Amino acid sequence: MEIKEILEKIQNHEISIEEAEKEIKNNQYEDLGYAKIDHNRKERIGTGEVVFCQSKPDEYLSKIYMTIYKENGEVLGTRASKEQYDLVKKDIPEVQYNALSRILKIEKPKEKIGNILVCTGGTADIPVAEEAAETAEFFGSYVEKIYDVGVAGIHRILSQREKIEKANCIIAIAGMEGALASVVAGLAKVPVIAVPTSVGYGANLGGITALLGMINSCSNGIATVNIDNGYGAGYLANQINHLACQKGRAIFATLQIK
């Protein structure tokens, strides 16, 4: 509950001072003992808290997920297993799970705005791409995908110039030597978020080779996130996309005034 809503309820005698005090404390964070749920995050930064499901004990995950759901009416969980999906589904039957992206979510209907393009070097990179795409969509961005357009057959990415030119932000996901991000950034006018993946033979070093290649790219406008971090890329792309949409609306409003 937001501060304004709490104050209105006090004014309308719908809640007591003691209840309001509890709500205000919860508005900062709710202490479950093993976790402190940041209920105020959406008001503070624009998006609610996300649950990193991997390695969480069953009892903790279930309680954390339900607590956020009761407060926000929606939850995004990342790196979830099928067993964790089955666990949460017992309490929240409408929860959805994508085994490819490992996203566990309950989502309110929302308009998807702007345009984010997600591309991969190969099909082995798709799980990370799906994590990125679903994250951006959950936070209200429209996402297009072009998969398996790596530099080994460079004509494949070159044939996608129209989609590249329409995007407000591009996520380039690749393993091996990670060259895709450099090529995409050489074709695009917008920011490119590079995601190295752990896909590759021994000298890929679990994604370190792709990571170093992307960090050392000579192409302009590349920001590189951590290995296999589709969530981080999707979140950052969503922020860039929304900023681009806000700028577009401001320009349109100025033109209307003139």
C-alpha positions in Angstrom: 0.0 0.0 0.0 1.4 3.4 -1.0 1.8 6.2 1.6 -1.0 8.3 0.0 -3.4 5.4 0.2 -2.5 4.8 3.8 -3.1 8.5 4.7 -6.5 8.5 2.8 -7.6 5.4 4.8 -6.7 7.1 8.1 -8.6 10.2 7.0 -11.7 8.0 6.1 -11.4 6.1 9.4 -10.9 2.9 7.5 -7.8 1.9 9.4 -6.5 2.7 12.9 -3.3 4.6 13.7 -1.7 1.2 14.8 -2.7 -0.4 11.5 -1.3 2.5 9.6 2.0 2.4 11.5 2.3 -1.3 10.6 1.6 -0.6 6.9 4.1 2.2 6.8 6.7 -0.1 8.3 5.8 -2.7 5.7 6.1 0.0 3.0 9.8 0.1 3.8 10.3 -3.6 4.1 8.6 -6.6 5.7 10.9 -8.7 7.9 10.2 -12.4 7.5 13.3 -13.2 9.6 15.2 -14.9 6.8 14.3 -12.3 4.2 13.4 -8.6 4.2 10.8 -8.0 1.5 11.2 -4.5 -0.1 7.6 -3.5 -0.6 8.6 0.1 -1.4 10.9 -0.8 -4.3 8.3 -0.1 -7.0 7.5 3.3 -5.7 11.2 4.1 -5.3 12.7 2.8 -8.6 9.6 2.0 -10.8 9.7 -1.8 -10.6 8.9 -4.3 -7.8 11.2 -6.7 -6.2 12.2 -9.8 -8.2 12.7 -13.2 -6.7 15.9 -15.1 -7.5 14.6 -18.6 -7.0 17.8 -20.7 -7.4 19.2 -22.2 -4.2 16.3 -20.9 -2.0 14.9 -23.5 0.5 11.4 -24.5 -0.4 9.8 -22.9 2.7 11.6 -19.6 2.2 10.7 -19.4 -1.5 7.1 -20.2 -1.0 6.6 -17.5 1.7 8.7 -14.9 -0.1 6.8 -15.4 -3.3 3.4 -15.3 -1.6 4.3 -12.2 0.4 5.2 -10.2 -2.8 2.2 -11.5 -4.6 -0.2 -10.4 -1.9 1.3 -6.9 -1.9 1.7 -6.4 -5.6 -0.7 -8.8 -7.3 2.2 -10.0 -9.6 5.6 -11.5 -9.1 8.6 -12.2 -11.4 10.9 -15.1 -10.3 14.1 -16.0 -12.1 16.2 -19.2 -12.3 13.4 -21.4 -11.0 13.2 -25.1 -11.3 10.3 -27.3 -12.2 10.1 -28.5 -8.6 9.9 -24.9 -7.4 7.1 -24.2 -9.9 5.2 -27.2 -8.5 5.7 -25.9 -5.0 4.5 -22.3 -5.7 1.6 -23.6 -7.8 0.1 -25.3 -4.7 -0.5 -21.9 -3.1 -1.0 -19.9 -6.3 -2.6 -22.0 -9.1 -2.4 -19.3 -11.7 1.4 -19.0 -11.6 3.1 -19.6 -14.9 6.4 -21.3 -15.6 8.7 -21.4 -18.7 11.1 -24.3 -18.4 13.4 -22.8 -21.2 13.8 -19.4 -19.5 13.3 -20.7 -16.0 11.0 -17.7 -15.4 8.3 -18.2 -12.7 5.7 -15.4 -12.9 2.3 -14.1 -12.2 1.7 -11.1 -14.3 -1.0 -8.4 -14.4 -2.3 -7.5 -17.9 -0.3 -4.5 -19.2 0.4 -2.6 -22.3 3.7 -3.5 -24.0 5.3 -0.3 -25.4 8.3 0.6 -27.5 10.5 -2.0 -29.2 13.4 -4.1 -27.8 15.2 -6.5 -30.2 16.7 -9.7 -28.7 19.1 -11.6 -30.9 21.3 -14.7 -30.4 24.4 -16.1 -32.0 23.0 -19.6 -31.9 20.1 -21.7 -30.7 22.1 -22.8 -27.6 21.9 -19.2 -26.4 18.1 -19.1 -26.5 17.5 -19.9 -22.8 19.4 -16.8 -21.8 17.5 -14.8 -24.5 14.2 -16.0 -23.3 15.0 -14.9 -19.8 15.9 -11.4 -21.1 12.8 -11.2 -23.3 10.4 -12.3 -20.6 11.9 -9.9 -18.1 11.5 -6.9 -20.4 8.0 -8.0 -21.3 7.0 -8.4 -17.6 8.1 -4.8 -17.0 6.0 -3.5 -19.9 8.2 -3.5 -23.0 7.4 -4.9 -26.5 10.0 -7.4 -27.6 11.0 -8.8 -31.0 13.3 -11.8 -31.3 15.7 -13.0 -34.0 17.5 -16.2 -33.1 20.5 -18.0 -34.6 22.0 -15.1 -36.5 25.7 -15.5 -35.4 28.7 -14.3 -37.3 29.5 -17.7 -38.8 26.8 -16.9 -41.4 26.9 -13.1 -41.2 24.3 -12.7 -44.0 21.7 -13.8 -41.5 22.1 -10.8 -39.2 22.6 -8.5 -42.2 19.2 -9.5 -43.5 17.6 -8.2 -40.3 18.4 -4.5 -40.8 14.8 -3.4 -40.8 14.2 -4.9 -37.3 17.5 -3.4 -36.1 16.6 0.0 -37.3 13.1 -0.1 -35.5 14.5 -1.0 -32.1 15.0 1.4 -29.2 17.5 -1.0 -27.7 19.1 -4.3 -28.8 20.2 -7.3 -26.7 22.9 -9.3 -28.4 23.5 -12.7 -26.8 26.3 -15.0 -27.8 28.8 -17.5 -26.5 32.0 -18.8 -28.3 34.0 -15.7 -28.9 31.1 -13.3 -28.5 31.5 -11.4 -31.8 27.8 -10.9 -32.4 27.6 -7.8 -30.2 30.3 -6.0 -32.1 28.6 -6.7 -35.4 25.2 -5.6 -34.2 26.6 -2.4 -32.7 28.2 -1.7 -36.0 24.8 -1.7 -37.6 22.7 0.0 -35.0 22.0 3.6 -33.9 20.8 2.5 -30.5 22.4 1.1 -27.4 23.4 -2.6 -27.6 23.5 -4.7 -24.4 25.9 -7.6 -24.8 25.3 -10.8 -22.9 28.1 -13.4 -23.0 27.0 -17.0 -22.5 28.7 -20.0 -21.2 28.1 -21.8 -24.5 31.3 -22.9 -26.2 34.2 -25.3 -26.3 36.9 -25.5 -23.7 38.7 -22.2 -24.5 35.4 -20.4 -24.1 36.2 -20.9 -20.4 32.5 -21.0 -19.3 31.8 -17.6 -21.0 34.9 -15.7 -19.9 36.2 -15.6 -23.5 32.9 -14.1 -24.8 32.8 -11.7 -21.8 36.3 -10.4 -22.5 35.6 -10.1 -26.2 32.4 -8.1 -25.6 34.1 -5.8 -23.0 37.0 -5.2 -25.5 34.8 -4.5 -28.5 35.9 -1.7 -30.8 32.2 -1.0 -31.7 30.6 2.0 -30.0 27.5 1.9 -27.8 27.9 -1.5 -26.1 27.2 -2.2 -22.4 28.1 -5.7 -21.3 26.4 -7.6 -18.5 27.6 -10.7 -16.7 27.8 -14.2 -18.1 24.4 -15.7 -18.8 22.7 -12.7 -17.2 19.6 -12.5 -19.3 17.6 -11.0 -16.5 20.1 -8.1 -16.1 20.0 -7.4 -19.8 16.2 -7.5 -20.0 15.9 -5.1 -17.1 18.4 -2.6 -18.5 16.9 -2.8 -21.9 13.4 -2.1 -20.4 14.8 1.1 -18.8 16.3 2.3 -22.0 13.2 1.5 -24.0 10.9 3.3 -21.6 13.2 6.4 -21.7 13.1 6.3 -25.5 9.3 6.1 -25.4 9.1 9.1 -22.9 11.3 11.1 -25.2 9.2 10.3 -28.2 6.0 11.3 -26.4 7.6 14.6 -25.3 8.7 15.4 -28.8 5.2 14.6 -30.1 3.6 16.8 -27.5 5.9 19.7 -28.5 4.9 19.3 -32.1 1.2 19.4 -31.2 1.7 22.6 -29.2 3.4 24.2 -32.2 
